């Protein structure tokens, strides 16, 4: 038999299947990581993210396993925000453009923290907001 993937890319994961095993139709036994821009899947607190996160916002990724002071952070852009929360989590998909030269080869499955720029305000507005919260 021939097995054809629905997309081109690199094999990311393969299930342990032995010769002679019978697989029912629709069984997922491999994961293909498509070529092109890397995608970041982030989870945010829905109460704080709904209404504030939207497509096109700039973001940055810092990887858990690599010091950002040495390797820096990676610019990204919000590609899609879930329409509703799944429990208390809000799924946000981001695009991470590939760099021509990079010291750190980015791979599928790496973990990290994502910061998304929600708004730009002046220091005076920040002080006024803090005073308003103190008086409330």
C-alpha positions as a LaTeX table, in Angstrom:
\begin{tabular}{lrrr}
\hline
Residue & $x$ (\AA) & $y$ (\AA) & $z$ (\AA) \\
\hline
Unk1 & 0.00 & 0.00 & 0.00 \\
Unk2 & 0.98 & 3.60 & $-0.47$ \\
Unk3 & 0.54 & 6.19 & 2.21 \\
Unk4 & 0.25 & 9.79 & 1.09 \\
Unk5 & 0.32 & 12.82 & 3.31 \\
Unk6 & $-2.21$ & 15.61 & 2.74 \\
Unk7 & 0.62 & 18.19 & 2.90 \\
Unk8 & 4.35 & 18.31 & 2.28 \\
Unk9 & 6.77 & 18.78 & 5.16 \\
Unk10 & 8.87 & 16.93 & 7.67 \\
Unk11 & 7.69 & 13.96 & 9.73 \\
Unk12 & 7.32 & 15.19 & 13.31 \\
Unk13 & 5.95 & 12.10 & 15.05 \\
Unk14 & 5.20 & 8.49 & 14.13 \\
Unk15 & 3.16 & 5.98 & 16.11 \\
Unk16 & 4.65 & 2.57 & 16.90 \\
Unk17 & 3.11 & 0.32 & 14.24 \\
Unk18 & 4.37 & $-3.14$ & 13.38 \\
Unk19 & 4.33 & $-4.83$ & 10.02 \\
Unk20 & 0.97 & $-6.56$ & 9.60 \\
Unk21 & $-1.01$ & $-4.26$ & 11.91 \\
Unk22 & $-4.44$ & $-3.36$ & 10.58 \\
Unk23 & $-5.41$ & 0.29 & 10.90 \\
Unk24 & $-9.04$ & 1.40 & 10.73 \\
Unk25 & $-9.81$ & 4.22 & 8.25 \\
Unk26 & $-8.96$ & 7.67 & 9.59 \\
Unk27 & $-6.36$ & 6.45 & 12.10 \\
Unk28 & $-3.74$ & 9.09 & 12.82 \\
Unk29 & $-0.35$ & 7.43 & 12.92 \\
Unk30 & 2.00 & 10.25 & 11.93 \\
Unk31 & 2.31 & 14.01 & 12.23 \\
Unk32 & 3.61 & 16.11 & 9.36 \\
Unk33 & 5.13 & 19.48 & 10.22 \\
Unk34 & 4.53 & 21.63 & 7.13 \\
Unk35 & 7.33 & 23.69 & 5.65 \\
Unk36 & 7.09 & 27.48 & 5.69 \\
Unk37 & 6.64 & 29.87 & 8.58 \\
Unk38 & 6.57 & 28.32 & 12.03 \\
Unk39 & 3.31 & 28.54 & 13.93 \\
Unk40 & 3.07 & 29.28 & 17.63 \\
Unk41 & 0.06 & 28.02 & 19.57 \\
Unk42 & $-0.38$ & 29.93 & 22.81 \\
Unk43 & $-2.90$ & 29.70 & 25.62 \\
Unk44 & $-4.00$ & 32.80 & 27.55 \\
Unk45 & $-6.34$ & 33.38 & 30.46 \\
Unk46 & $-9.69$ & 33.99 & 28.75 \\
Unk47 & $-10.85$ & 36.58 & 31.28 \\
Unk48 & $-7.84$ & 38.76 & 30.51 \\
Unk49 & $-7.47$ & 38.02 & 26.80 \\
Unk50 & $-10.97$ & 38.13 & 25.28 \\
Unk51 & $-11.55$ & 41.50 & 23.68 \\
Unk52 & $-7.92$ & 42.58 & 24.04 \\
Unk53 & $-6.19$ & 40.14 & 21.71 \\
Unk54 & $-6.81$ & 40.43 & 17.97 \\
Unk55 & $-5.35$ & 39.47 & 14.62 \\
Unk56 & $-2.31$ & 41.46 & 13.50 \\
Unk57 & $-0.92$ & 42.41 & 16.91 \\
Unk58 & 2.84 & 42.12 & 17.29 \\
Unk59 & 4.33 & 39.66 & 19.75 \\
Unk60 & 7.60 & 38.12 & 20.82 \\
Unk61 & 8.56 & 34.61 & 21.84 \\
Unk62 & 11.15 & 33.68 & 24.46 \\
Unk63 & 12.08 & 30.01 & 24.56 \\
Unk64 & 12.18 & 28.16 & 27.89 \\
Unk65 & 15.28 & 26.12 & 27.15 \\
Unk66 & 17.46 & 28.96 & 25.85 \\
Unk67 & 18.48 & 32.14 & 27.66 \\
Unk68 & 16.91 & 35.12 & 25.90 \\
Unk69 & 19.91 & 37.24 & 26.91 \\
Unk70 & 22.09 & 35.02 & 24.71 \\
Unk71 & 19.70 & 34.02 & 21.91 \\
Unk72 & 17.32 & 36.99 & 22.02 \\
Unk73 & 13.60 & 36.83 & 21.46 \\
Unk74 & 11.76 & 36.01 & 18.26 \\
Unk75 & 9.30 & 38.44 & 16.67 \\
Unk76 & 5.86 & 37.07 & 15.84 \\
Unk77 & 2.42 & 38.29 & 14.79 \\
Unk78 & $-1.04$ & 37.18 & 15.95 \\
Unk79 & $-2.60$ & 35.16 & 13.14 \\
Unk80 & $-5.87$ & 34.07 & 14.78 \\
Unk81 & $-7.66$ & 34.33 & 18.12 \\
Unk82 & $-10.27$ & 31.76 & 19.12 \\
Unk83 & $-13.84$ & 33.07 & 19.09 \\
Unk84 & $-14.55$ & 31.65 & 22.53 \\
Unk85 & $-12.67$ & 30.17 & 25.44 \\
Unk86 & $-12.14$ & 26.48 & 26.02 \\
Unk87 & $-12.76$ & 26.36 & 29.76 \\
Unk88 & $-10.61$ & 29.17 & 31.12 \\
Unk89 & $-8.06$ & 29.08 & 28.28 \\
Unk90 & $-8.11$ & 31.16 & 25.10 \\
Unk91 & $-6.20$ & 29.75 & 22.13 \\
Unk92 & $-4.11$ & 32.21 & 20.12 \\
Unk93 & $-2.25$ & 31.22 & 16.93 \\
Unk94 & 0.79 & 33.27 & 15.97 \\
Unk95 & 3.11 & 33.24 & 12.95 \\
Unk96 & 6.85 & 33.22 & 13.42 \\
Unk97 & 8.63 & 34.16 & 10.18 \\
Unk98 & 11.76 & 32.17 & 9.43 \\
Unk99 & 15.07 & 34.01 & 9.63 \\
Unk100 & 17.72 & 33.55 & 6.97 \\
Unk101 & 20.51 & 33.30 & 9.54 \\
Unk102 & 19.84 & 32.19 & 13.07 \\
Unk103 & 22.03 & 30.72 & 15.76 \\
Unk104 & 19.23 & 28.65 & 17.20 \\
Unk105 & 17.43 & 26.18 & 14.92 \\
Unk106 & 13.75 & 26.48 & 15.82 \\
Unk107 & 11.86 & 23.19 & 15.90 \\
Unk108 & 8.33 & 21.93 & 16.34 \\
Unk109 & 7.48 & 21.27 & 20.01 \\
Unk110 & 9.70 & 23.89 & 21.66 \\
Unk111 & 8.08 & 25.65 & 24.63 \\
Unk112 & 8.30 & 29.24 & 25.76 \\
Unk113 & 6.47 & 32.40 & 26.77 \\
Unk114 & 4.70 & 34.75 & 24.41 \\
Unk115 & 4.19 & 38.45 & 25.06 \\
Unk116 & 1.65 & 40.26 & 22.88 \\
Unk117 & 1.60 & 44.04 & 22.52 \\
Unk118 & $-1.97$ & 44.98 & 23.46 \\
Unk119 & $-1.69$ & 48.78 & 23.56 \\
Unk120 & 0.76 & 51.67 & 23.75 \\
Unk121 & 0.10 & 54.28 & 26.40 \\
Unk122 & 2.04 & 57.15 & 27.92 \\
Unk123 & 3.53 & 56.97 & 31.43 \\
Unk124 & 1.04 & 59.63 & 32.57 \\
Unk125 & $-1.90$ & 57.36 & 31.63 \\
Unk126 & $-0.27$ & 54.50 & 33.53 \\
Unk127 & $-0.03$ & 56.68 & 36.66 \\
Unk128 & $-3.65$ & 57.79 & 36.33 \\
Unk129 & $-4.82$ & 54.18 & 35.97 \\
Unk130 & $-2.84$ & 53.14 & 39.04 \\
Unk131 & $-4.32$ & 56.03 & 41.05 \\
Unk132 & $-7.81$ & 55.09 & 39.92 \\
Unk133 & $-7.31$ & 51.50 & 41.06 \\
Unk134 & $-5.96$ & 52.65 & 44.43 \\
Unk135 & $-8.99$ & 54.90 & 45.01 \\
Unk136 & $-11.51$ & 52.24 & 43.99 \\
\hline
\end{tabular}
